[in-house]
Amino acid sequence: MNLPSLGCEAGLVSDTRAVVLVEGASDKSAVEALAERRGRNLVAEGISIVAMGGARSIGTYLGRFGPSGRDLRLAGLCDAGEEGDFRRGLERAGLGSDLTRGDLEALGFFVCVADLEDELIRALGTAAVERVIDAEGELGSFRTLQRQPAWRAGTTHDQLRRFMGAGSGRKIRYSALLVAALDLDRVPRPLDLLLAHLSGVAGPPSGTGRT
């Protein structure tokens, strides 16, 4: 894949020392929202969150920012279905071999089951998510989805996941809103561990530190 110069286009802040690779804009929005709630200023820490537009781009971004590129500190977040793409990308970048889930976490890469929306809905509970939707004036639209033949027999949890991904920009908007509604003692494990990991990654990288 040919990418343009990955400066501002990739969402890098000035003086970037660490890069967090996430699949899409909704993941980026959620990480930023949680950091803000916990009083973190990722920009000031030199941490850039890069939405790659899909897990299959991981190799390209690791090549640009990893040991063979700018040698920045790396972290990431992915869905369970894309864990294999992340694992293979990290192995090809020289960051390990036969990586397990535990190895990924040691490298700073965390896996959502099944995806971040699933994690957030489970952490909040469906009733709380419906209240968030109601506050946005979209509860009627959600009820309409629930009555559709394809979704009528589904669980509320599955209906909510479908609703989040159904509208233009809805997934991005609700990822931040659901994080805002969270009890900070109930943050989904992958998101919680990622932010904790970022507390220790903003220093100089272990390699040459090319920028």
C-alpha positions as CSV (number, residue, x, y, z in Angstrom):
1,M,0.0,0.0,0.0
2,N,1.3,3.4,-0.9
3,L,0.7,6.1,1.7
4,P,1.4,9.8,1.6
5,S,3.9,11.3,3.9
6,L,2.6,10.3,7.4
7,G,3.0,13.6,9.2
8,C,-0.2,15.6,9.9
9,E,-2.1,13.2,7.7
10,A,-1.5,10.4,10.2
11,G,-2.5,12.5,13.2
12,L,1.0,12.9,14.6
13,V,1.5,15.7,17.2
14,S,4.7,17.7,17.1
15,D,7.6,16.1,19.0
16,T,6.0,12.7,18.9
17,R,7.7,10.2,21.0
18,A,5.1,7.4,21.1
19,V,2.5,6.2,18.6
20,V,-0.7,4.4,19.4
21,L,-2.0,2.4,16.4
22,V,-5.7,1.9,16.3
23,E,-8.0,0.5,13.7
24,G,-10.4,3.4,13.2
25,A,-11.5,6.9,14.3
26,S,-14.0,5.5,16.8
27,D,-11.2,3.8,18.7
28,K,-9.1,7.0,18.6
29,S,-12.1,9.0,19.9
30,A,-12.5,6.5,22.8
31,V,-8.8,6.6,23.8
32,E,-8.8,10.4,23.7
33,A,-12.0,10.6,25.8
34,L,-10.6,8.3,28.5
35,A,-7.3,10.1,28.6
36,E,-9.2,13.4,29.1
37,R,-11.4,11.9,31.9
38,R,-8.2,10.8,33.7
39,G,-6.6,14.2,33.4
40,R,-4.0,13.1,30.8
41,N,-2.8,15.4,28.0
42,L,-1.5,13.0,25.4
43,V,-0.3,15.8,23.1
44,A,1.8,17.3,25.9
45,E,3.2,13.8,26.6
46,G,4.3,13.4,22.9
47,I,1.8,10.6,22.3
48,S,0.0,10.4,18.9
49,I,-3.0,8.2,18.3
50,V,-3.1,7.1,14.7
51,A,-6.3,5.7,13.2
52,M,-5.0,3.4,10.4
53,G,-8.3,2.9,8.5
54,G,-8.2,-0.9,9.1
55,A,-6.0,-3.5,10.7
56,R,-4.5,-4.6,7.5
57,S,-2.5,-1.4,7.3
58,I,-0.6,-2.4,10.5
59,G,2.5,-3.5,8.6
60,T,2.8,-0.2,6.7
61,Y,2.5,1.8,9.9
62,L,4.9,-0.4,11.9
63,G,7.4,0.0,9.0
64,R,7.1,3.8,9.2
65,F,7.1,4.2,12.9
66,G,8.8,1.0,14.3
67,P,12.4,-0.1,14.5
68,S,13.1,0.1,10.8
69,G,11.6,3.5,10.5
70,R,11.4,6.4,13.0
71,D,12.0,4.0,15.9
72,L,9.2,5.5,18.0
73,R,7.7,3.8,21.0
74,L,4.6,1.8,19.9
75,A,1.3,0.7,21.4
76,G,-2.0,-0.3,19.9
77,L,-5.6,-1.5,20.2
78,C,-7.4,-3.9,17.9
79,D,-10.6,-6.1,17.7
80,A,-10.4,-9.8,18.4
81,G,-11.0,-10.5,14.7
82,E,-8.0,-8.5,13.7
83,E,-5.6,-9.8,16.3
84,G,-3.9,-12.0,13.7
85,D,-3.1,-9.0,11.5
86,F,-1.6,-7.2,14.4
87,R,0.4,-10.3,15.5
88,R,1.8,-10.9,12.1
89,G,2.7,-7.3,11.6
90,L,4.6,-7.1,14.8
91,E,6.5,-10.3,14.0
92,R,7.4,-9.1,10.6
93,A,8.6,-5.8,12.1
94,G,11.1,-7.8,14.2
95,L,9.2,-7.3,17.5
96,G,8.9,-11.0,18.4
97,S,8.0,-14.4,17.1
98,D,5.1,-16.8,17.8
99,L,3.6,-14.0,19.8
100,T,0.8,-14.9,22.3
101,R,-1.9,-12.6,23.6
102,G,0.3,-12.0,26.6
103,D,3.3,-11.1,24.4
104,L,1.1,-8.6,22.6
105,E,0.2,-7.0,25.9
106,A,3.8,-6.8,27.0
107,L,4.5,-4.9,23.8
108,G,1.7,-2.5,24.5
109,F,-0.9,-4.0,22.1
110,F,-4.3,-4.8,23.6
111,V,-7.2,-6.8,22.1
112,C,-10.9,-6.0,22.4
113,V,-13.4,-8.8,22.6
114,A,-15.2,-8.7,20.2
115,D,-14.7,-5.0,19.5
116,L,-14.5,-1.7,21.4
117,E,-18.3,-1.1,21.2
118,D,-18.9,-4.6,22.6
119,E,-16.5,-3.8,25.5
120,L,-18.1,-0.5,26.2
121,I,-21.7,-1.8,26.1
122,R,-20.8,-4.7,28.5
123,A,-19.0,-2.3,30.9
124,L,-22.0,0.1,31.0
125,G,-24.9,-2.3,30.7
126,T,-27.6,-2.0,28.1
127,A,-29.9,0.2,30.2
128,A,-27.2,2.8,30.7
129,V,-26.3,2.8,26.9
130,E,-30.0,3.3,26.1
131,R,-30.0,6.4,28.4
132,V,-27.0,7.8,26.5
133,I,-28.9,7.2,23.2
134,D,-32.0,8.9,24.7
135,A,-29.9,11.9,25.8
136,E,-28.8,12.2,22.1
137,G,-32.4,12.2,20.9
138,E,-32.0,8.9,19.1
139,L,-33.9,6.4,21.2
140,G,-36.8,6.4,18.7
141,S,-34.4,5.4,16.0
142,F,-33.0,2.7,18.1
143,R,-36.5,1.4,18.9
144,T,-37.2,1.3,15.1
145,L,-34.1,-0.8,14.6
146,Q,-35.3,-3.2,17.3
147,R,-38.6,-3.8,15.5
148,Q,-36.9,-4.6,12.2
149,P,-37.3,-8.3,11.3
150,A,-33.6,-8.9,11.0
151,W,-33.0,-7.7,14.6
152,R,-36.3,-8.3,16.4
153,A,-35.1,-11.6,17.9
154,G,-31.6,-10.4,18.8
155,T,-30.4,-9.4,22.2
156,T,-30.5,-5.8,23.3
157,H,-26.7,-5.9,23.4
158,D,-26.4,-7.0,19.8
159,Q,-29.1,-4.5,18.7
160,L,-27.0,-1.7,20.4
161,R,-23.8,-2.8,18.6
162,R,-25.7,-2.7,15.3
163,F,-27.2,0.7,16.0
164,M,-23.8,2.1,16.8
165,G,-22.4,1.1,13.5
166,A,-25.5,1.9,11.4
167,G,-25.4,5.7,11.1
168,S,-22.9,7.9,9.4
169,G,-20.4,9.0,12.1
170,R,-22.5,7.4,14.9
171,K,-19.8,5.0,16.0
172,I,-17.2,7.8,16.4
173,R,-19.6,10.0,18.3
174,Y,-20.9,7.3,20.6
175,S,-17.5,5.9,21.5
176,A,-16.6,9.1,23.2
177,L,-20.1,9.4,24.8
178,L,-20.0,5.9,26.2
179,V,-16.6,6.5,27.7
180,A,-17.9,9.7,29.2
181,A,-20.7,7.7,30.8
182,L,-18.4,5.1,32.3
183,D,-17.7,4.6,36.0
184,L,-13.9,4.9,35.9
185,D,-13.7,1.7,38.0
186,R,-15.4,-0.2,35.2
187,V,-13.3,0.8,32.2
188,P,-13.0,-2.1,29.7
189,R,-9.8,-4.0,30.3
190,P,-8.1,-3.4,27.0
191,L,-8.8,0.4,27.1
192,D,-7.7,0.6,30.7
193,L,-4.5,-1.3,30.2
194,L,-3.6,0.7,27.1
195,L,-3.9,4.0,28.9
196,A,-1.9,2.6,31.9
197,H,0.8,1.4,29.4
198,L,1.0,4.9,27.9
199,S,2.0,6.2,31.3
200,G,5.4,4.6,30.8
201,V,6.0,5.1,27.1
202,A,6.5,8.8,26.6
203,G,10.2,8.8,27.4
204,P,13.0,8.3,24.8
205,P,12.7,5.2,22.7
206,S,15.0,2.2,23.4
207,G,16.5,2.4,19.9
208,T,18.1,5.2,18.0
209,G,15.2,7.6,18.4
210,R,15.2,8.7,14.7
211,T,12.6,11.4,14.1
